[in-house]
Amino acid sequence: MIFFMKSKSRRVTVYFEPAVHRALRLKAAETDRSVSDLVNDAVRFALGEDAEDLAAFEERAGEPSLSFEDVLKDMKRRGQL
């Protein structure tokens, strides 16, 4: 569970679809957490995934790239298509 200091928090307006808002309120009640805590954790998780993706792209930056067209040609040549 990730906690943050309320004194450093910023207030923003976010509009949720009614079903998403209802689900967030229910989950908050069931887990005894606030909707803000749930949203902050979800955003942190998404940003963490983005950081992992960027690191993977950087790690593979030196690899040769293949065009989709070249891959299809190679698959045809090998009898895979």
RAGIQUI-V633113 format. One record per pair of residues at least 24 apart in sequence whose C-alpha atoms are under 8 Angstrom apart, sorted by the first residue. I is the first residue (numbers start at 0). J is the second residue. Records with the same first field share a line. If there is no record, write none. Layout:
I->J + J
//
This chain:
1->40
2->36
//
